[in-house]
């Protein structure tokens, strides 16, 4: 019996259509990204901003549906892949604390 990689995850990932706003702690400079999926403890998004694994960020996930409250969290970058076709970065975050 083979187990699909997705089935090994602790939390199910949901595809989402949302906007991600993020900054480095203590900085007023904010950056934007397009959310791709969300789980109970993480988010994946695409951005023009180069980030590094281990970076700590203040993140706000803004749902497209205005009646849903944005999610604010302190997060850590756990994965960064540079898409050479479009020059953007695919970023995976682990949420450390919901604020």
N, C-alpha and C positions, 0 to 999 in steps of 0.2 A: 504494500500500500504506500503510495507516495503522498506526501503532504505538500500542498501548494504553499509557496512562501508566504502569501497573504494570510493564510490560515494560522501561521505561527505568531502573528502580531498580537500584542496584548489588547489592542483596541481597534475596532473597525474604523476604516477611513471612509469618509463621505466626500464625494466630489462636491465642490462648492463654487459658486460664482460670487466673489466678494472682492473688496478692495482691502489691501493691507497697508497700514501706515506704520512706520517704525523709525526709531531714533536710538542713538547710543545714550546710555544713562548719563545724565548731567548735561546733555547737549540739547539745544533748542532747534537744531537742524533736523528736519524730518525728510524721510524718503518714502516712496510709494512702490507698491507691488500689486500683482494680480494673484489672488488666492486660487489654488488649484484643488487642494483637499484639506480636510480638517479631521482630527481625531480627538479623543478625550484628553490627550496630553501633547498634541503637536499640530503644526500647520506647515503646509508646503505652498510656496508662492514663487513667482517669477518677478525679477527686478532688474533694473539697469545698474544698480549699485553693487560694487564688488564687496562681498563679505567674506570672512574667514571662519573656519570651524573654530568654535570656542568663543566667538564674539558674543557678548551679552547685549540684549536689545530690550527696549520698551516697545511693545507691539499693541496695535489696536486693529482688530479685524472688524471691518464695516460690512455688514450684510447688504446685499442689493435691496432687499425688502426693508423698507423704512420702519416697519412696525417691530422689527427685531432689534433688541439692544446690542450695540457693539460689544465685543469682547476685548477687554484690556488685560495684558499679561506682561510679566517679566519672562524673557525667554533666552535660550542659549542656542546658537547656531550649531547644528550637529552634522549638517551635510551641505556642500556647495558644489554644484556642477556647472561649468561654463558651457553654454550652448554656442558653439562656434558658428553655427549657421546664422544666428540672429544677434550674437554678441551679448545676450542676456544671461543672467545667472538664475539657476533653479536652486532654491534654498529650502532646507528642511530645518524647522525649529522644534525644540523641546520646550514646552511651557514649564517654567519653574514655579511660577506663582501667578494666580489670577488675582488682579487688583481691581 
